[in-house]
Amino acid sequence: MNILGRSVRVVFSHLVRRKSPLQAETRVAASLVRYVHRPVALAPAPRPSAPTIEELPEYDTFSPSVCQFIAERKHENQNSGVLSWVTSLRDDSPVGIVELNDFVFAENPRIDILHRVVVWQRAKRRAGTACVKGRSEVRGGGRKPWPQKGLGKARQGSIRAPQFRGGGVVHGPKPRDYEYTLPKKVRRMGLRVALSVRYAQGDLHIVESFDDIEQDKDLIPILEHQGWTSAVLVDGLKNATLADAAEDLRKVDVYHSENVNVYSILLRHKIIISLDGVRRLEERLCEDNRILQNQFG
């Protein structure tokens, strides 16, 4: 329909301009050749869909908690391509495979965002209590040390001036607040980048739960056997038992899904997250409206 309409318009324009019909026919033939012989782009053949986790033959051997997580994230995390083994802390055996949210665990490695968040966190932690005395705050120095004239010396007004030993400090530090505001979107993106970098490096591990940890004697052998001597343990909610078990471990930090931060993740070599922690982190950090935010705890 477009070729015919264009040909009619070409003929009509040449007739109006009083040109010969031969020229008009030549223009029409040229336009037809240009349109008819244009290469046609064929649609790509549909690719076979990848099997879901539920279609794997090993799905029947997964633990109930892993199956529950897969059922809850069946539509949100489907075909994300971010897969991870889930292990059990009790016997160090794999209990299943889960598909993680690619918006949270496959973010682009923005090193500039990590730098901004780390500088902001360290600035917030600064005490800001450094203080020195100026010449007006140092005790003494009220009398003029020697007369203005007659001794051949340089004139001085106080022995507490900065050039004297024991005098005040010029432009010294005073108590101040180093905290400043960083946009919330930058902070959330920094946490996603940190998690994604640890996942890409193979330093992010998912465990079924931390319920088997009651004392430090239960936790230390597991960490030494797995090589997690420098690690961050992340649970879904505040776990006082796990925190007490890791209290004496200098390079092991315990957090929950609401207070885990970028600086702590980058400070340690490994990050171990429970299934409940993964679930709540995805609810907290997913901003593409695929996962509803948990509004009630």
C-alpha positions as protocol buffer text, in pm:
chain_id: "A"
residue {
  index: 1
  type: MET
  ca { x: 0 y: 0 z: 0 }
}
residue {
  index: 2
  type: ASN
  ca { x: 287 y: 238 z: 76 }
}
residue {
  index: 3
  type: ILE
  ca { x: 465 y: 156 z: -255 }
}
residue {
  index: 4
  type: LEU
  ca { x: 150 y: 219 z: -459 }
}
residue {
  index: 5
  type: GLY
  ca { x: 76 y: 544 z: -281 }
}
residue {
  index: 6
  type: ARG
  ca { x: 430 y: 670 z: -332 }
}
residue {
  index: 7
  type: SER
  ca { x: 419 y: 579 z: -704 }
}
residue {
  index: 8
  type: VAL
  ca { x: 91 y: 766 z: -753 }
}
residue {
  index: 9
  type: ARG
  ca { x: 232 y: 1070 z: -578 }
}
residue {
  index: 10
  type: VAL
  ca { x: 543 y: 1066 z: -800 }
}
residue {
  index: 11
  type: VAL
  ca { x: 335 y: 1047 z: -1121 }
}
residue {
  index: 12
  type: PHE
  ca { x: 100 y: 1320 z: -1003 }
}
residue {
  index: 13
  type: SER
  ca { x: 387 y: 1551 z: -913 }
}
residue {
  index: 14
  type: HIS
  ca { x: 548 y: 1509 z: -1254 }
}
residue {
  index: 15
  type: LEU
  ca { x: 220 y: 1574 z: -1435 }
}
residue {
  index: 16
  type: VAL
  ca { x: 166 y: 1891 z: -1236 }
}
residue {
  index: 17
  type: ARG
  ca { x: 515 y: 2012 z: -1320 }
}
residue {
  index: 18
  type: ARG
  ca { x: 444 y: 1940 z: -1691 }
}
residue {
  index: 19
  type: LYS
  ca { x: 725 y: 1691 z: -1731 }
}
residue {
  index: 20
  type: SER
  ca { x: 720 y: 1411 z: -1985 }
}
residue {
  index: 21
  type: PRO
  ca { x: 544 y: 1084 z: -1891 }
}
residue {
  index: 22
  type: LEU
  ca { x: 867 y: 895 z: -1967 }
}
residue {
  index: 23
  type: GLN
  ca { x: 1046 y: 1074 z: -1686 }
}
residue {
  index: 24
  type: ALA
  ca { x: 756 y: 1002 z: -1453 }
}
residue {
  index: 25
  type: GLU
  ca { x: 759 y: 630 z: -1540 }
}
residue {
  index: 26
  type: THR
  ca { x: 1137 y: 618 z: -1483 }
}
residue {
  index: 27
  type: ARG
  ca { x: 1095 y: 769 z: -1136 }
}
residue {
  index: 28
  type: VAL
  ca { x: 818 y: 521 z: -1054 }
}
residue {
  index: 29
  type: ALA
  ca { x: 1029 y: 222 z: -1166 }
}
residue {
  index: 30
  type: ALA
  ca { x: 1326 y: 343 z: -962 }
}
residue {
  index: 31
  type: SER
  ca { x: 1113 y: 382 z: -650 }
}
residue {
  index: 32
  type: LEU
  ca { x: 965 y: 36 z: -697 }
}
residue {
  index: 33
  type: VAL
  ca { x: 1309 y: -121 z: -732 }
}
residue {
  index: 34
  type: ARG
  ca { x: 1431 y: 60 z: -421 }
}
residue {
  index: 35
  type: TYR
  ca { x: 1138 y: -60 z: -214 }
}
residue {
  index: 36
  type: VAL
  ca { x: 1089 y: -410 z: -351 }
}
residue {
  index: 37
  type: HIS
  ca { x: 1453 y: -519 z: -330 }
}
residue {
  index: 38
  type: ARG
  ca { x: 1511 y: -389 z: 22 }
}
residue {
  index: 39
  type: PRO
  ca { x: 1641 y: -678 z: 238 }
}
residue {
  index: 40
  type: VAL
  ca { x: 1386 y: -815 z: 479 }
}
residue {
  index: 41
  type: ALA
  ca { x: 1498 y: -866 z: 840 }
}
residue {
  index: 42
  type: LEU
  ca { x: 1380 y: -1203 z: 962 }
}
residue {
  index: 43
  type: ALA
  ca { x: 1269 y: -1242 z: 1320 }
}
residue {
  index: 44
  type: PRO
  ca { x: 1513 y: -1446 z: 1529 }
}
residue {
  index: 45
  type: ALA
  ca { x: 1412 y: -1799 z: 1607 }
}
residue {
  index: 46
  type: PRO
  ca { x: 1266 y: -1834 z: 1957 }
}
residue {
  index: 47
  type: ARG
  ca { x: 1512 y: -1977 z: 2204 }
}
residue {
  index: 48
  type: PRO
  ca { x: 1409 y: -2270 z: 2417 }
}
residue {
  index: 49
  type: SER
  ca { x: 1322 y: -2157 z: 2766 }
}
residue {
  index: 50
  type: ALA
  ca { x: 1563 y: -2260 z: 3039 }
}
residue {
  index: 51
  type: PRO
  ca { x: 1429 y: -2510 z: 3290 }
}
residue {
  index: 52
  type: THR
  ca { x: 1317 y: -2366 z: 3620 }
}
residue {
  index: 53
  type: ILE
  ca { x: 1454 y: -2484 z: 3951 }
}
residue {
  index: 54
  type: GLU
  ca { x: 1137 y: -2681 z: 4017 }
}
residue {
  index: 55
  type: GLU
  ca { x: 1197 y: -2878 z: 3696 }
}
residue {
  index: 56
  type: LEU
  ca { x: 1543 y: -2993 z: 3805 }
}
residue {
  index: 57
  type: PRO
  ca { x: 1570 y: -3363 z: 3894 }
}
residue {
  index: 58
  type: GLU
  ca { x: 1737 y: -3271 z: 4226 }
}
residue {
  index: 59
  type: TYR
  ca { x: 1439 y: -3062 z: 4339 }
}
residue {
  index: 60
  type: ASP
  ca { x: 1292 y: -3351 z: 4538 }
}
residue {
  index: 61
  type: THR
  ca { x: 1602 y: -3359 z: 4759 }
}
residue {
  index: 62
  type: PHE
  ca { x: 1582 y: -2992 z: 4860 }
}
residue {
  index: 63
  type: SER
  ca { x: 1506 y: -2905 z: 5220 }
}
residue {
  index: 64
  type: PRO
  ca { x: 1159 y: -2770 z: 5309 }
}
residue {
  index: 65
  type: SER
  ca { x: 1291 y: -2421 z: 5383 }
}
residue {
  index: 66
  type: VAL
  ca { x: 1456 y: -2400 z: 5040 }
}
residue {
  index: 67
  type: CYS
  ca { x: 1138 y: -2522 z: 4869 }
}
residue {
  index: 68
  type: GLN
  ca { x: 939 y: -2260 z: 5059 }
}
residue {
  index: 69
  type: PHE
  ca { x: 1177 y: -1984 z: 4947 }
}
residue {
  index: 70
  type: ILE
  ca { x: 1155 y: -2102 z: 4585 }
}
residue {
  index: 71
  type: ALA
  ca { x: 775 y: -2102 z: 4602 }
}
residue {
  index: 72
  type: GLU
  ca { x: 767 y: -1751 z: 4749 }
}
residue {
  index: 73
  type: ARG
  ca { x: 999 y: -1610 z: 4480 }
}
residue {
  index: 74
  type: LYS
  ca { x: 868 y: -1822 z: 4192 }
}
residue {
  index: 75
  type: HIS
  ca { x: 759 y: -1523 z: 3984 }
}
residue {
  index: 76
  type: GLU
  ca { x: 980 y: -1243 z: 4119 }
}
residue {
  index: 77
  type: ASN
  ca { x: 1319 y: -1413 z: 4070 }
}
residue {
  index: 78
  type: GLN
  ca { x: 1238 y: -1641 z: 3777 }
}
residue {
  index: 79
  type: ASN
  ca { x: 1503 y: -1650 z: 3501 }
}
residue {
  index: 80
  type: SER
  ca { x: 1724 y: -1401 z: 3684 }
}
residue {
  index: 81
  type: GLY
  ca { x: 2036 y: -1607 z: 3620 }
}
residue {
  index: 82
  type: VAL
  ca { x: 2168 y: -1547 z: 3973 }
}
residue {
  index: 83
  type: LEU
  ca { x: 2188 y: -1892 z: 4132 }
}
residue {
  index: 84
  type: SER
  ca { x: 2344 y: -1993 z: 4461 }
}
residue {
  index: 85
  type: TRP
  ca { x: 2385 y: -2309 z: 4664 }
}
residue {
  index: 86
  type: VAL
  ca { x: 2229 y: -2325 z: 5008 }
}
residue {
  index: 87
  type: THR
  ca { x: 2426 y: -2519 z: 5267 }
}
residue {
  index: 88
  type: SER
  ca { x: 2347 y: -2644 z: 5613 }
}
residue {
  index: 89
  type: LEU
  ca { x: 2565 y: -2540 z: 5904 }
}
residue {
  index: 90
  type: ARG
  ca { x: 2488 y: -2862 z: 6087 }
}
residue {
  index: 91
  type: ASP
  ca { x: 2668 y: -3105 z: 5855 }
}
residue {
  index: 92
  type: ASP
  ca { x: 2817 y: -2874 z: 5588 }
}
residue {
  index: 93
  type: SER
  ca { x: 2610 y: -3029 z: 5309 }
}
residue {
  index: 94
  type: PRO
  ca { x: 2416 y: -2858 z: 5027 }
}
residue {
  index: 95
  type: VAL
  ca { x: 2041 y: -2858 z: 5084 }
}
residue {
  index: 96
  type: GLY
  ca { x: 1929 y: -2688 z: 4762 }
}
residue {
  index: 97
  type: ILE
  ca { x: 1968 y: -2418 z: 4501 }
}
residue {
  index: 98
  type: VAL
  ca { x: 1789 y: -2083 z: 4508 }
}
residue {
  index: 99
  type: GLU
  ca { x: 1748 y: -1814 z: 4245 }
}
residue {
  index: 100
  type: LEU
  ca { x: 1831 y: -1468 z: 4377 }
}
residue {
  index: 101
  type: ASN
  ca { x: 1694 y: -1134 z: 4267 }
}
residue {
  index: 102
  type: ASP
  ca { x: 1913 y: -991 z: 3991 }
}
residue {
  index: 103
  type: PHE
  ca { x: 1824 y: -632 z: 4085 }
}
residue {
  index: 104
  type: VAL
  ca { x: 1982 y: -684 z: 4429 }
}
residue {
  index: 105
  type: PHE
  ca { x: 2259 y: -937 z: 4364 }
}
residue {
  index: 106
  type: ALA
  ca { x: 2358 y: -849 z: 4004 }
}
residue {
  index: 107
  type: GLU
  ca { x: 2408 y: -472 z: 4022 }
}
residue {
  index: 108
  type: ASN
  ca { x: 2675 y: -305 z: 3811 }
}
residue {
  index: 109
  type: PRO
  ca { x: 3006 y: -274 z: 4004 }
}
residue {
  index: 110
  type: ARG
  ca { x: 2999 y: 101 z: 4070 }
}
residue {
  index: 111
  type: ILE
  ca { x: 3322 y: 162 z: 4259 }
}
residue {
  index: 112
  type: ASP
  ca { x: 3241 y: 533 z: 4281 }
}
residue {
  index: 113
  type: ILE
  ca { x: 2920 y: 457 z: 4469 }
}
residue {
  index: 114
  type: LEU
  ca { x: 3106 y: 232 z: 4711 }
}
residue {
  index: 115
  type: HIS
  ca { x: 3360 y: 508 z: 4774 }
}
residue {
  index: 116
  type: ARG
  ca { x: 3088 y: 766 z: 4844 }
}
residue {
  index: 117
  type: VAL
  ca { x: 2907 y: 540 z: 5088 }
}
residue {
  index: 118
  type: VAL
  ca { x: 3226 y: 436 z: 5272 }
}
residue {
  index: 119
  type: VAL
  ca { x: 3341 y: 797 z: 5311 }
}
residue {
  index: 120
  type: TRP
  ca { x: 2994 y: 891 z: 5439 }
}
residue {
  index: 121
  type: GLN
  ca { x: 2991 y: 606 z: 5691 }
}
residue {
  index: 122
  type: ARG
  ca { x: 3339 y: 684 z: 5823 }
}
residue {
  index: 123
  type: ALA
  ca { x: 3248 y: 1051 z: 5854 }
}
residue {
  index: 124
  type: LYS
  ca { x: 2943 y: 960 z: 6063 }
}
residue {
  index: 125
  type: ARG
  ca { x: 3157 y: 748 z: 6295 }
}
residue {
  index: 126
  type: ARG
  ca { x: 3405 y: 1027 z: 6369 }
}
residue {
  index: 127
  type: ALA
  ca { x: 3382 y: 1150 z: 6726 }
}
residue {
  index: 128
  type: GLY
  ca { x: 3478 y: 1506 z: 6640 }
}
residue {
  index: 129
  type: THR
  ca { x: 3608 y: 1576 z: 6992 }
}
residue {
  index: 130
  type: ALA
  ca { x: 3960 y: 1700 z: 6906 }
}
residue {
  index: 131
  type: CYS
  ca { x: 4020 y: 2033 z: 7077 }
}
residue {
  index: 132
  type: VAL
  ca { x: 4320 y: 2260 z: 7147 }
}
residue {
  index: 133
  type: LYS
  ca { x: 4345 y: 2600 z: 7317 }
}
residue {
  index: 134
  type: GLY
  ca { x: 4406 y: 2928 z: 7143 }
}
residue {
  index: 135
  type: ARG
  ca { x: 4606 y: 3218 z: 7287 }
}
residue {
  index: 136
  type: SER
  ca { x: 4294 y: 3358 z: 7455 }
}
residue {
  index: 137
  type: GLU
  ca { x: 4221 y: 3027 z: 7631 }
}
residue {
  index: 138
  type: VAL
  ca { x: 4570 y: 2945 z: 7766 }
}
residue {
  index: 139
  type: ARG
  ca { x: 4628 y: 3033 z: 8131 }
}
residue {
  index: 140
  type: GLY
  ca { x: 4855 y: 3334 z: 8193 }
}
residue {
  index: 141
  type: GLY
  ca { x: 5009 y: 3578 z: 7953 }
}
residue {
  index: 142
  type: GLY
  ca { x: 4821 y: 3885 z: 8066 }
}
residue {
  index: 143
  type: ARG
  ca { x: 5130 y: 4101 z: 8131 }
}
residue {
  index: 144
  type: LYS
  ca { x: 5350 y: 4241 z: 7859 }
}
residue {
  index: 145
  type: PRO
  ca { x: 5680 y: 4043 z: 7885 }
}
residue {
  index: 146
  type: TRP
  ca { x: 5912 y: 4347 z: 7831 }
}
residue {
  index: 147
  type: PRO
  ca { x: 5877 y: 4711 z: 7740 }
}
residue {
  index: 148
  type: GLN
  ca { x: 5791 y: 4808 z: 7387 }
}
residue {
  index: 149
  type: LYS
  ca { x: 6116 y: 5002 z: 7332 }
}
residue {
  index: 150
  type: GLY
  ca { x: 6467 y: 5025 z: 7467 }
}
residue {
  index: 151
  type: LEU
  ca { x: 6587 y: 4663 z: 7481 }
}
residue {
  index: 152
  type: GLY
  ca { x: 6657 y: 4602 z: 7113 }
}
residue {
  index: 153
  type: LYS
  ca { x: 6419 y: 4311 z: 7103 }
}
residue {
  index: 154
  type: ALA
  ca { x: 6118 y: 4252 z: 6890 }
}
residue {
  index: 155
  type: ARG
  ca { x: 5803 y: 4385 z: 7046 }
}
residue {
  index: 156
  type: GLN
  ca { x: 5583 y: 4125 z: 7217 }
}
residue {
  index: 157
  type: GLY
  ca { x: 5250 y: 4158 z: 7389 }
}
residue {
  index: 158
  type: SER
  ca { x: 5205 y: 3819 z: 7560 }
}
residue {
  index: 159
  type: ILE
  ca { x: 5408 y: 3510 z: 7642 }
}
residue {
  index: 160
  type: ARG
  ca { x: 5106 y: 3300 z: 7536 }
}
residue {
  index: 161
  type: ALA
  ca { x: 5133 y: 3410 z: 7173 }
}
residue {
  index: 162
  type: PRO
  ca { x: 5168 y: 3120 z: 6923 }
}
residue {
  index: 163
  type: GLN
  ca { x: 5541 y: 3179 z: 6867 }
}
residue {
  index: 164
  type: PHE
  ca { x: 5622 y: 3113 z: 7235 }
}
residue {
  index: 165
  type: ARG
  ca { x: 5661 y: 2773 z: 7393 }
}
residue {
  index: 166
  type: GLY
  ca { x: 5343 y: 2702 z: 7590 }
}
residue {
  index: 167
  type: GLY
  ca { x: 5147 y: 2950 z: 7383 }
}
residue {
  index: 168
  type: GLY
  ca { x: 4817 y: 2899 z: 7207 }
}
residue {
  index: 169
  type: VAL
  ca { x: 4767 y: 2709 z: 6881 }
}
residue {
  index: 170
  type: VAL
  ca { x: 4677 y: 2891 z: 6563 }
}
residue {
  index: 171
  type: HIS
  ca { x: 4372 y: 2753 z: 6378 }
}
residue {
  index: 172
  type: GLY
  ca { x: 4373 y: 2434 z: 6583 }
}
residue {
  index: 173
  type: PRO
  ca { x: 4095 y: 2174 z: 6580 }
}
residue {
  index: 174
  type: LYS
  ca { x: 3774 y: 2238 z: 6769 }
}
residue {
  index: 175
  type: PRO
  ca { x: 3483 y: 2003 z: 6846 }
}
residue {
  index: 176
  type: ARG
  ca { x: 3272 y: 1967 z: 6534 }
}
residue {
  index: 177
  type: ASP
  ca { x: 3027 y: 1731 z: 6365 }
}
residue {
  index: 178
  type: TYR
  ca { x: 3159 y: 1561 z: 6051 }
}
residue {
  index: 179
  type: GLU
  ca { x: 2825 y: 1405 z: 5960 }
}
residue {
  index: 180
  type: TYR
  ca { x: 2657 y: 1501 z: 5634 }
}
residue {
  index: 181
  type: THR
  ca { x: 2358 y: 1379 z: 5435 }
}
residue {
  index: 182
  type: LEU
  ca { x: 2388 y: 1120 z: 5158 }
}
residue {
  index: 183
  type: PRO
  ca { x: 2083 y: 1050 z: 4937 }
}
residue {
  index: 184
  type: LYS
  ca { x: 1894 y: 739 z: 5035 }
}
residue {
  index: 185
  type: LYS
  ca { x: 1902 y: 601 z: 4681 }
}
residue {
  index: 186
  type: VAL
  ca { x: 2282 y: 622 z: 4678 }
}
residue {
  index: 187
  type: ARG
  ca { x: 2301 y: 437 z: 5010 }
}
residue {
  index: 188
  type: ARG
  ca { x: 2070 y: 160 z: 4889 }
}
residue {
  index: 189
  type: MET
  ca { x: 2256 y: 132 z: 4561 }
}
residue {
  index: 190
  type: GLY
  ca { x: 2586 y: 106 z: 4748 }
}
residue {
  index: 191
  type: LEU
  ca { x: 2453 y: -188 z: 4948 }
}
residue {
  index: 192
  type: ARG
  ca { x: 2334 y: -360 z: 4631 }
}
residue {
  index: 193
  type: VAL
  ca { x: 2673 y: -305 z: 4466 }
}
residue {
  index: 194
  type: ALA
  ca { x: 2856 y: -447 z: 4769 }
}
residue {
  index: 195
  type: LEU
  ca { x: 2638 y: -759 z: 4772 }
}
residue {
  index: 196
  type: SER
  ca { x: 2675 y: -801 z: 4395 }
}
residue {
  index: 197
  type: VAL
  ca { x: 3053 y: -767 z: 4409 }
}
residue {
  index: 198
  type: ARG
  ca { x: 3079 y: -1028 z: 4684 }
}
residue {
  index: 199
  type: TYR
  ca { x: 2854 y: -1261 z: 4485 }
}
residue {
  index: 200
  type: ALA
  ca { x: 3059 y: -1213 z: 4166 }
}
residue {
  index: 201
  type: GLN
  ca { x: 3381 y: -1284 z: 4358 }
}
residue {
  index: 202
  type: GLY
  ca { x: 3239 y: -1604 z: 4506 }
}
residue {
  index: 203
  type: ASP
  ca { x: 3257 y: -1466 z: 4860 }
}
residue {
  index: 204
  type: LEU
  ca { x: 2881 y: -1466 z: 4927 }
}
residue {
  index: 205
  type: HIS
  ca { x: 2745 y: -1784 z: 5084 }
}
residue {
  index: 206
  type: ILE
  ca { x: 2388 y: -1869 z: 5178 }
}
residue {
  index: 207
  type: VAL
  ca { x: 2306 y: -2099 z: 5469 }
}
residue {
  index: 208
  type: GLU
  ca { x: 1974 y: -2247 z: 5564 }
}
residue {
  index: 209
  type: SER
  ca { x: 1963 y: -2080 z: 5907 }
}
residue {
  index: 210
  type: PHE
  ca { x: 2170 y: -1995 z: 6213 }
}
residue {
  index: 211
  type: ASP
  ca { x: 1941 y: -2182 z: 6453 }
}
residue {
  index: 212
  type: ASP
  ca { x: 2204 y: -2448 z: 6527 }
}
residue {
  index: 213
  type: ILE
  ca { x: 2444 y: -2190 z: 6673 }
}
residue {
  index: 214
  type: GLU
  ca { x: 2400 y: -2153 z: 7048 }
}
residue {
  index: 215
  type: GLN
  ca { x: 2751 y: -2093 z: 7184 }
}
residue {
  index: 216
  type: ASP
  ca { x: 3092 y: -1994 z: 7055 }
}
residue {
  index: 217
  type: LYS
  ca { x: 3206 y: -2356 z: 7068 }
}
residue {
  index: 218
  type: ASP
  ca { x: 2940 y: -2432 z: 6805 }
}
residue {
  index: 219
  type: LEU
  ca { x: 3041 y: -2145 z: 6578 }
}
residue {
  index: 220
  type: ILE
  ca { x: 3422 y: -2149 z: 6588 }
}
residue {
  index: 221
  type: PRO
  ca { x: 3473 y: -2501 z: 6437 }
}
residue {
  index: 222
  type: ILE
  ca { x: 3234 y: -2421 z: 6151 }
}
residue {
  index: 223
  type: LEU
  ca { x: 3408 y: -2095 z: 6066 }
}
residue {
  index: 224
  type: GLU
  ca { x: 3754 y: -2253 z: 6079 }
}
residue {
  index: 225
  type: HIS
  ca { x: 3647 y: -2551 z: 5867 }
}
residue {
  index: 226
  type: GLN
  ca { x: 3488 y: -2330 z: 5600 }
}
residue {
  index: 227
  type: GLY
  ca { x: 3766 y: -2072 z: 5603 }
}
residue {
  index: 228
  type: TRP
  ca { x: 3530 y: -1798 z: 5719 }
}
residue {
  index: 229
  type: THR
  ca { x: 3766 y: -1650 z: 5977 }
}
residue {
  index: 230
  type: SER
  ca { x: 3695 y: -1299 z: 5844 }
}
residue {
  index: 231
  type: ALA
  ca { x: 3323 y: -1285 z: 5778 }
}
residue {
  index: 232
  type: VAL
  ca { x: 2997 y: -1099 z: 5819 }
}
residue {
  index: 233
  type: LEU
  ca { x: 2700 y: -1306 z: 5938 }
}
residue {
  index: 234
  type: VAL
  ca { x: 2362 y: -1168 z: 5832 }
}
residue {
  index: 235
  type: ASP
  ca { x: 2033 y: -1302 z: 5964 }
}
residue {
  index: 236
  type: GLY
  ca { x: 1680 y: -1188 z: 5891 }
}
residue {
  index: 237
  type: LEU
  ca { x: 1601 y: -1043 z: 6233 }
}
residue {
  index: 238
  type: LYS
  ca { x: 1812 y: -955 z: 6534 }
}
residue {
  index: 239
  type: ASN
  ca { x: 1973 y: -1275 z: 6662 }
}
residue {
  index: 240
  type: ALA
  ca { x: 2105 y: -1221 z: 7013 }
}
residue {
  index: 241
  type: THR
  ca { x: 2223 y: -1582 z: 7046 }
}
residue {
  index: 242
  type: LEU
  ca { x: 2437 y: -1558 z: 6734 }
}
residue {
  index: 243
  type: ALA
  ca { x: 2574 y: -1220 z: 6844 }
}
residue {
  index: 244
  type: ASP
  ca { x: 2676 y: -1363 z: 7183 }
}
residue {
  index: 245
  type: ALA
  ca { x: 2845 y: -1661 z: 7016 }
}
residue {
  index: 246
  type: ALA
  ca { x: 3055 y: -1433 z: 6793 }
}
residue {
  index: 247
  type: GLU
  ca { x: 3123 y: -1167 z: 7056 }
}
residue {
  index: 248
  type: ASP
  ca { x: 3482 y: -1276 z: 7125 }
}
residue {
  index: 249
  type: LEU
  ca { x: 3572 y: -1329 z: 6757 }
}
residue {
  index: 250
  type: ARG
  ca { x: 3768 y: -1026 z: 6645 }
}
residue {
  index: 251
  type: LYS
  ca { x: 3706 y: -1056 z: 6269 }
}
residue {
  index: 252
  type: VAL
  ca { x: 3349 y: -1187 z: 6273 }
}
residue {
  index: 253
  type: ASP
  ca { x: 3061 y: -938 z: 6275 }
}
residue {
  index: 254
  type: VAL
  ca { x: 2692 y: -1016 z: 6320 }
}
residue {
  index: 255
  type: TYR
  ca { x: 2418 y: -805 z: 6162 }
}
residue {
  index: 256
  type: HIS
  ca { x: 2058 y: -842 z: 6059 }
}
residue {
  index: 257
  type: SER
  ca { x: 1891 y: -737 z: 5735 }
}
residue {
  index: 258
  type: GLU
  ca { x: 1811 y: -386 z: 5859 }
}
residue {
  index: 259
  type: ASN
  ca { x: 2152 y: -275 z: 5985 }
}
residue {
  index: 260
  type: VAL
  ca { x: 2398 y: -449 z: 5751 }
}
residue {
  index: 261
  type: ASN
  ca { x: 2609 y: -183 z: 5580 }
}
residue {
  index: 262
  type: VAL
  ca { x: 2858 y: -136 z: 5298 }
}
residue {
  index: 263
  type: TYR
  ca { x: 3165 y: -67 z: 5512 }
}
residue {
  index: 264
  type: SER
  ca { x: 3126 y: -387 z: 5714 }
}
residue {
  index: 265
  type: ILE
  ca { x: 3077 y: -597 z: 5399 }
}
residue {
  index: 266
  type: LEU
  ca { x: 3392 y: -457 z: 5240 }
}
residue {
  index: 267
  type: LEU
  ca { x: 3591 y: -481 z: 5564 }
}
residue {
  index: 268
  type: ARG
  ca { x: 3552 y: -861 z: 5591 }
}
residue {
  index: 269
  type: HIS
  ca { x: 3643 y: -1121 z: 5331 }
}
residue {
  index: 270
  type: LYS
  ca { x: 3322 y: -1328 z: 5334 }
}
residue {
  index: 271
  type: ILE
  ca { x: 2953 y: -1264 z: 5386 }
}
residue {
  index: 272
  type: ILE
  ca { x: 2722 y: -1544 z: 5504 }
}
residue {
  index: 273
  type: ILE
  ca { x: 2348 y: -1483 z: 5479 }
}
residue {
  index: 274
  type: SER
  ca { x: 2062 y: -1699 z: 5598 }
}
residue {
  index: 275
  type: LEU
  ca { x: 1758 y: -1768 z: 5379 }
}
residue {
  index: 276
  type: ASP
  ca { x: 1550 y: -1538 z: 5596 }
}
residue {
  index: 277
  type: GLY
  ca { x: 1816 y: -1270 z: 5558 }
}
residue {
  index: 278
  type: VAL
  ca { x: 1809 y: -1305 z: 5178 }
}
residue {
  index: 279
  type: ARG
  ca { x: 1431 y: -1277 z: 5179 }
}
residue {
  index: 280
  type: ARG
  ca { x: 1431 y: -960 z: 5385 }
}
residue {
  index: 281
  type: LEU
  ca { x: 1724 y: -803 z: 5198 }
}
residue {
  index: 282
  type: GLU
  ca { x: 1539 y: -850 z: 4870 }
}
residue {
  index: 283
  type: GLU
  ca { x: 1229 y: -691 z: 5019 }
}
residue {
  index: 284
  type: ARG
  ca { x: 1436 y: -400 z: 5147 }
}
residue {
  index: 285
  type: LEU
  ca { x: 1654 y: -331 z: 4842 }
}
residue {
  index: 286
  type: CYS
  ca { x: 1445 y: -430 z: 4539 }
}
residue {
  index: 287
  type: GLU
  ca { x: 1319 y: -107 z: 4378 }
}
residue {
  index: 288
  type: ASP
  ca { x: 1181 y: -233 z: 4045 }
}
residue {
  index: 289
  type: ASN
  ca { x: 838 y: -316 z: 4196 }
}
residue {
  index: 290
  type: ARG
  ca { x: 885 y: -690 z: 4154 }
}
residue {
  index: 291
  type: ILE
  ca { x: 887 y: -761 z: 4527 }
}
residue {
  index: 292
  type: LEU
  ca { x: 645 y: -598 z: 4767 }
}
residue {
  index: 293
  type: GLN
  ca { x: 806 y: -421 z: 5060 }
}
residue {
  index: 294
  type: ASN
  ca { x: 753 y: -580 z: 5398 }
}
residue {
  index: 295
  type: GLN
  ca { x: 558 y: -314 z: 5585 }
}
residue {
  index: 296
  type: PHE
  ca { x: 490 y: -511 z: 5902 }
}
residue {
  index: 297
  type: GLY
  ca { x: 828 y: -619 z: 6034 }
}
